[in-house]
Amino acid sequence: MRLALLVLPLAGLLAAGCGPTCPTTCAKIYGQAADGNCNTAIPGQTNEASFDACVDMCEDALAIPGDLGGYNPNERVLSGELPELENEKQAAAWMDCIDGASCQTLNDGYCAPLF
C-alpha cells in the first residue's frame, strides 16, 4: 500500500512531461523531412537559424505567466502581422497546435507564428 502511494504521484509527474517541448515543436517545423518533419524553408535563413530562433521565442514565452488573451493558434493566418507568443499559455497552445498538425496544415497558415 505504501508503495502505491509513492508511485501514483510519481506517475502523475512523469505523465505531465510527455507533451511537446520547444525543441521538439521547432524540430517538427524546421527539421529534415527524411526524419518525418516539415523541413519548412524560410527565405534568407538556414533551417538551423530558424530552429534556433523558434526555440528562443518559445522558451522566452514559457518564462512569462499569462493567459491566452486573443491568441488562437487554430485560426488561419495568411498574411499581415503574425501573432507573437507572449506567455506560457500561448506557447503551450502553440506547441499543442503544431504537435497535432500536418505539414500541409502548417503551410496553409495554421498554428502561427512560423518564422
Backbone as a chain_set.jsonl record, in Angstrom:
{"seq": "MRLALLVLPLAGLLAAGCGPTCPTTCAKIYGQAADGNCNTAIPGQTNEASFDACVDMCEDALAIPGDLGGYNPNERVLSGELPELENEKQAAAWMDCIDGASCQTLNDGYCAPLF", "coords": {"N": [[0.825, -1.194, 0.0], [1.922, 1.24, 0.8], [3.842, 1.556, -1.176], [2.249, 1.952, -3.439], [1.159, 4.44, -2.827], [3.383, 6.012, -3.108], [4.097, 5.641, -5.76], [1.947, 6.564, -7.362], [1.875, 9.521, -7.26], [4.338, 9.96, -8.534], [3.906, 8.858, -11.056], [2.059, 10.666, -12.059], [3.645, 12.961, -12.284], [5.466, 12.118, -14.239], [3.787, 11.742, -16.434], [3.018, 14.347, -16.936], [5.204, 15.407, -18.216], [5.187, 14.52, -20.832], [4.283, 15.842, -23.065], [4.58, 18.052, -25.964], [7.679, 19.855, -26.469], [9.603, 22.899, -26.571], [11.981, 22.475, -28.226], [11.216, 20.021, -29.58], [8.912, 20.813, -30.895], [9.816, 22.889, -32.565], [11.619, 21.433, -34.067], [9.88, 19.813, -35.503], [8.802, 21.67, -37.257], [11.063, 22.782, -38.638], [12.856, 20.721, -39.034], [14.491, 18.031, -40.839], [12.837, 16.551, -43.602], [13.218, 13.869, -44.106], [13.327, 12.797, -41.618], [10.757, 12.786, -40.811], [9.766, 15.309, -40.409], [8.742, 18.734, -41.192], [10.471, 20.385, -42.665], [10.439, 23.141, -43.226], [11.104, 25.961, -45.152], [12.571, 29.079, -44.733], [12.775, 32.071, -46.366], [15.989, 33.397, -46.922], [17.111, 32.429, -44.585], [18.831, 29.836, -42.844], [17.751, 26.501, -42.052], [18.701, 25.777, -39.567], [19.169, 28.242, -38.292], [16.551, 29.219, -38.243], [15.371, 27.257, -36.633], [16.771, 27.692, -34.204], [15.953, 30.338, -33.582], [13.239, 29.893, -33.283], [13.129, 28.128, -31.05], [14.205, 29.832, -29.098], [12.236, 31.904, -29.059], [9.994, 30.451, -28.202], [10.824, 29.4, -25.679], [11.339, 31.784, -24.326], [8.726, 32.832, -24.163], [7.541, 30.851, -22.574], [8.575, 31.451, -20.103], [7.108, 33.486, -19.066], [4.355, 34.249, -17.133], [0.843, 34.081, -17.874], [-2.233, 34.469, -19.818], [-4.302, 33.144, -22.514], [-5.457, 35.299, -23.817], [-6.289, 37.045, -26.724], [-5.176, 35.245, -28.422], [-5.224, 32.577, -30.733], [-4.159, 29.673, -31.889], [-5.374, 28.057, -33.736], [-6.62, 29.559, -35.62], [-6.547, 30.609, -38.956], [-3.83, 32.198, -40.491], [-3.014, 34.101, -43.091], [-1.754, 36.309, -44.247], [-0.251, 39.489, -43.46], [0.215, 40.785, -40.154], [1.912, 38.58, -38.139], [0.977, 36.67, -35.267], [2.5, 36.98, -32.02], [4.114, 34.963, -29.601], [3.385, 35.499, -26.34], [3.345, 34.577, -23.741], [3.31, 31.829, -21.293], [0.91, 30.274, -21.532], [0.054, 30.808, -24.145], [2.277, 29.839, -25.534], [2.128, 27.119, -24.854], [-0.35, 26.405, -26.022], [0.285, 26.878, -28.688], [2.382, 24.993, -29.108], [0.92, 22.614, -28.759], [-0.833, 22.85, -30.938], [0.96, 22.744, -33.15], [1.984, 20.2, -32.691], [-0.214, 18.562, -33.239], [-0.714, 19.049, -35.873], [-0.56, 18.63, -39.46], [2.075, 18.865, -41.921], [1.059, 20.115, -44.191], [-1.124, 21.498, -43.117], [0.23, 23.363, -41.541], [1.562, 24.759, -43.578], [-0.637, 25.885, -44.749], [-1.267, 28.035, -43.192], [-2.013, 27.732, -40.531], [-1.543, 27.434, -36.952], [0.111, 29.6, -36.336], [2.661, 31.522, -34.742], [4.878, 30.989, -37.466], [8.187, 31.219, -38.539]], "CA": [[0.0, 0.0, 0.0], [2.807, 2.403, 0.841], [4.466, 1.683, -2.488], [1.256, 2.527, -4.333], [1.033, 5.853, -2.511], [4.568, 6.675, -3.616], [4.158, 5.504, -7.209], [0.914, 7.361, -8.014], [2.315, 10.896, -7.553], [5.437, 9.916, -9.488], [3.315, 8.61, -12.368], [1.473, 11.927, -12.492], [4.727, 13.849, -12.702], [6.014, 11.626, -15.49], [2.813, 11.979, -17.494], [2.996, 15.771, -17.24], [6.339, 15.737, -19.058], [5.123, 13.78, -22.089], [3.801, 16.669, -24.161], [5.605, 18.658, -26.812], [8.595, 20.823, -25.881], [10.035, 23.883, -27.586], [12.831, 21.855, -29.246], [10.522, 19.047, -30.434], [7.984, 21.569, -31.725], [10.594, 23.594, -33.599], [12.184, 20.401, -34.953], [8.825, 19.386, -36.432], [8.648, 22.699, -38.277], [12.265, 23.072, -39.417], [13.7, 19.544, -39.187], [14.567, 17.386, -42.15], [11.68, 15.744, -43.991], [13.589, 12.452, -44.016], [13.091, 12.393, -40.228], [9.329, 12.915, -40.542], [9.464, 16.693, -40.087], [8.208, 19.519, -42.311], [11.554, 20.988, -43.439], [9.958, 24.445, -43.674], [12.18, 26.861, -45.579], [12.313, 30.496, -44.551], [13.676, 32.789, -47.273], [17.093, 34.135, -46.333], [17.591, 31.822, -43.341], [19.027, 28.393, -42.822], [16.828, 25.834, -41.139], [19.3, 25.805, -38.226], [18.907, 29.568, -37.728], [15.113, 29.269, -37.966], [15.147, 26.396, -35.474], [17.288, 28.371, -33.008], [15.067, 31.464, -33.29], [11.976, 29.295, -32.842], [13.307, 27.648, -29.673], [14.362, 31.013, -28.236], [10.936, 32.549, -28.937], [9.128, 29.577, -27.411], [11.296, 29.347, -24.296], [11.114, 33.112, -23.745], [7.298, 32.922, -23.844], [7.245, 29.949, -21.456], [9.068, 32.032, -18.853], [6.237, 34.594, -18.671], [2.986, 33.825, -16.817], [-0.204, 34.822, -18.567], [-3.327, 33.672, -20.365], [-4.371, 33.133, -23.973], [-5.883, 36.579, -24.375], [-6.939, 36.877, -28.022], [-4.402, 34.326, -29.262], [-5.814, 31.289, -31.065], [-3.321, 29.089, -32.936], [-6.192, 27.335, -34.708], [-7.104, 30.494, -36.632], [-5.673, 30.658, -40.125], [-3.186, 33.481, -40.763], [-2.467, 34.014, -44.439], [-0.86, 37.427, -44.499], [-0.364, 40.518, -42.438], [1.051, 40.673, -38.977], [1.831, 37.294, -37.452], [0.912, 36.791, -33.811], [3.7, 36.65, -31.256], [3.862, 34.244, -28.353], [3.691, 36.448, -25.286], [3.403, 33.976, -22.405], [3.328, 30.369, -21.198], [-0.338, 29.668, -22.039], [0.093, 30.902, -25.59], [3.305, 28.91, -26.012], [1.609, 25.753, -24.709], [-1.38, 26.204, -27.055], [1.004, 26.832, -29.96], [3.06, 23.692, -29.208], [-0.108, 21.592, -28.972], [-1.319, 23.003, -32.308], [1.998, 22.215, -34.04], [2.083, 18.762, -32.449], [-1.339, 17.87, -33.85], [-0.916, 19.5, -37.254], [0.24, 18.082, -40.561], [2.888, 19.882, -42.594], [0.162, 20.856, -45.077], [-1.886, 22.42, -42.272], [1.136, 24.459, -41.201], [1.765, 25.534, -44.801], [-1.892, 26.569, -45.071], [-1.423, 29.217, -42.346], [-2.462, 27.437, -39.183], [-0.55, 27.302, -35.88], [1.044, 30.729, -36.365], [3.586, 32.007, -35.74], [6.03, 30.291, -38.044], [9.089, 32.309, -38.957]], "C": [[0.867, 1.253, 0.0], [3.458, 2.637, -0.512], [3.505, 2.332, -3.479], [1.102, 4.027, -4.084], [2.233, 6.647, -3.008], [4.598, 6.688, -5.142], [3.147, 6.397, -7.907], [1.337, 8.814, -8.245], [3.445, 10.933, -8.576], [4.907, 9.699, -10.898], [2.683, 9.889, -12.917], [2.523, 12.906, -12.968], [5.313, 13.413, -14.034], [5.07, 11.9, -16.65], [2.784, 13.443, -17.893], [4.123, 16.167, -18.184], [6.298, 15.097, -20.433], [4.675, 14.619, -23.274], [4.936, 17.244, -24.984], [6.463, 19.649, -26.013], [8.957, 21.836, -26.966], [10.943, 23.229, -28.63], [12.101, 20.856, -30.144], [9.54, 19.75, -31.371], [8.719, 22.235, -32.875], [11.242, 22.606, -34.564], [11.136, 19.917, -35.946], [8.685, 20.398, -37.562], [9.855, 22.744, -39.205], [13.186, 21.876, -39.638], [13.586, 18.922, -40.569], [13.359, 16.484, -42.407], [11.974, 14.252, -43.884], [13.364, 11.913, -42.608], [11.625, 12.528, -39.842], [8.906, 14.324, -40.183], [9.08, 17.458, -41.348], [9.264, 20.195, -43.179], [11.121, 22.324, -44.045], [11.142, 25.343, -43.996], [11.731, 28.304, -45.392], [13.282, 31.247, -45.461], [14.744, 33.583, -46.519], [17.64, 33.556, -45.044], [17.85, 30.338, -43.555], [17.991, 27.783, -41.886], [17.373, 25.833, -39.713], [19.027, 27.143, -37.549], [17.429, 29.717, -37.381], [14.772, 28.438, -36.738], [15.582, 27.104, -34.2], [16.391, 29.54, -32.605], [13.726, 30.978, -32.748], [12.068, 28.843, -31.385], [13.428, 28.829, -28.719], [13.029, 31.7, -27.992], [10.019, 31.753, -28.015], [9.541, 29.572, -25.939], [11.149, 30.695, -23.593], [9.659, 33.266, -23.315], [6.945, 32.039, -22.646], [7.651, 30.529, -20.104], [8.16, 33.137, -18.311], [4.839, 34.062, -18.364], [1.972, 34.664, -17.599], [-1.284, 33.892, -19.083], [-3.348, 33.8, -21.886], [-4.721, 34.498, -24.563], [-6.624, 36.337, -25.677], [-6.233, 35.896, -28.929], [-5.137, 33.012, -29.465], [-4.997, 30.67, -32.197], [-4.112, 28.341, -34.005], [-6.857, 28.249, -35.729], [-6.074, 30.585, -37.746], [-5.137, 32.079, -40.33], [-2.511, 33.361, -42.12], [-1.487, 35.137, -44.749], [-1.048, 38.447, -43.386], [0.542, 40.224, -41.268], [0.831, 39.333, -38.281], [1.726, 37.515, -35.951], [2.262, 36.443, -33.192], [3.28, 35.894, -30.008], [4.327, 35.132, -27.208], [3.838, 35.814, -23.913], [3.275, 32.453, -22.48], [2.071, 29.7, -21.755], [-0.377, 29.702, -23.561], [1.119, 29.935, -26.177], [2.81, 27.469, -25.937], [0.555, 25.452, -25.772], [-0.734, 26.077, -28.43], [1.69, 25.48, -30.147], [2.061, 22.572, -29.445], [-0.649, 21.644, -30.401], [-0.321, 22.401, -33.299], [2.059, 20.698, -33.922], [0.98, 17.99, -33.169], [-1.545, 18.181, -35.326], [-0.059, 18.729, -38.244], [1.079, 19.217, -41.145], [2.021, 20.719, -43.523], [-0.656, 21.869, -44.293], [-1.03, 23.621, -41.893], [1.357, 25.359, -42.413], [0.522, 26.325, -45.199], [-2.19, 27.729, -44.118], [-1.951, 28.968, -40.953], [-1.272, 27.31, -38.235], [0.511, 28.404, -35.933], [1.448, 31.096, -34.937], [4.568, 30.936, -36.211], [6.91, 31.41, -38.583], [9.249, 32.331, -40.45]], "O": [[0.58, 2.214, -0.715], [3.61, 3.779, -0.946], [3.915, 3.175, -4.276], [0.932, 4.798, -5.029], [2.108, 7.837, -3.3], [5.077, 7.649, -5.745], [3.459, 6.947, -8.963], [1.167, 9.305, -9.36], [3.502, 11.847, -9.399], [5.414, 10.303, -11.844], [2.767, 10.157, -14.116], [2.313, 13.61, -13.955], [5.627, 14.256, -14.874], [5.518, 12.255, -17.74], [2.551, 13.761, -19.06], [4.007, 17.171, -18.887], [7.302, 15.131, -21.144], [4.693, 14.127, -24.402], [6.108, 16.959, -24.735], [6.017, 20.204, -25.01], [8.644, 21.639, -28.141], [10.703, 23.406, -29.824], [12.337, 20.838, -31.352], [9.359, 19.327, -32.513], [8.289, 22.153, -34.026], [11.398, 22.906, -35.748], [11.457, 19.64, -37.101], [8.469, 20.012, -38.711], [9.697, 22.743, -40.426], [14.187, 21.99, -40.346], [12.696, 19.253, -41.353], [12.923, 15.747, -41.523], [11.075, 13.46, -43.601], [13.225, 10.704, -42.422], [11.283, 12.399, -38.667], [7.793, 14.523, -39.698], [9.091, 16.899, -42.445], [8.979, 20.546, -44.324], [11.392, 22.608, -45.211], [12.072, 25.466, -43.199], [10.652, 28.696, -45.835], [14.495, 31.074, -45.338], [14.438, 34.34, -45.598], [18.554, 34.135, -44.457], [17.174, 29.678, -44.344], [17.428, 28.469, -41.034], [16.601, 25.881, -38.755], [18.691, 27.181, -36.365], [17.09, 30.279, -36.34], [13.977, 28.86, -35.898], [14.841, 27.116, -33.217], [16.1, 29.718, -31.422], [13.153, 31.596, -31.85], [11.184, 29.144, -30.582], [12.819, 28.827, -27.649], [12.711, 32.047, -26.854], [9.35, 32.32, -27.151], [8.698, 29.723, -25.055], [10.866, 30.742, -22.395], [9.383, 33.773, -22.228], [6.142, 32.432, -21.8], [7.113, 30.127, -19.072], [8.404, 33.666, -17.227], [4.198, 33.482, -19.241], [2.233, 35.82, -17.935], [-1.263, 32.689, -18.826], [-2.509, 34.486, -22.471], [-4.322, 34.812, -25.684], [-7.515, 35.489, -25.72], [-6.63, 35.72, -30.081], [-5.615, 32.401, -28.509], [-5.123, 31.093, -33.347], [-3.574, 28.026, -35.067], [-7.578, 27.777, -36.607], [-4.871, 30.632, -37.492], [-5.904, 33.043, -40.341], [-1.55, 32.609, -42.278], [-0.495, 34.922, -45.446], [-1.886, 38.286, -42.499], [1.523, 39.492, -41.394], [-0.286, 38.997, -37.887], [2.325, 38.45, -35.419], [3.058, 35.706, -33.774], [2.223, 36.155, -29.433], [5.505, 35.476, -27.111], [4.393, 36.434, -23.006], [3.15, 31.869, -23.556], [2.171, 28.652, -22.392], [-0.795, 28.733, -24.195], [0.862, 29.289, -27.193], [3.048, 26.683, -26.854], [0.558, 24.37, -26.36], [-1.161, 25.259, -29.244], [1.596, 24.882, -31.219], [2.32, 21.672, -30.245], [-0.895, 20.602, -31.01], [-0.707, 21.638, -34.184], [2.172, 19.994, -34.925], [1.215, 16.884, -33.656], [-2.45, 17.636, -35.957], [1.021, 18.241, -37.911], [0.814, 20.391, -40.885], [2.232, 21.927, -43.629], [-0.861, 22.989, -44.762], [-1.5, 24.759, -41.918], [1.341, 26.584, -42.29], [0.623, 27.326, -45.909], [-3.25, 28.347, -44.218], [-2.305, 29.918, -40.254], [-0.138, 27.104, -38.668], [1.675, 28.164, -35.61], [0.634, 30.983, -34.02], [5.018, 30.095, -35.433], [6.405, 32.439, -39.033], [9.968, 33.177, -40.982]]}, "num_chains": 1, "name": "protein.A"}
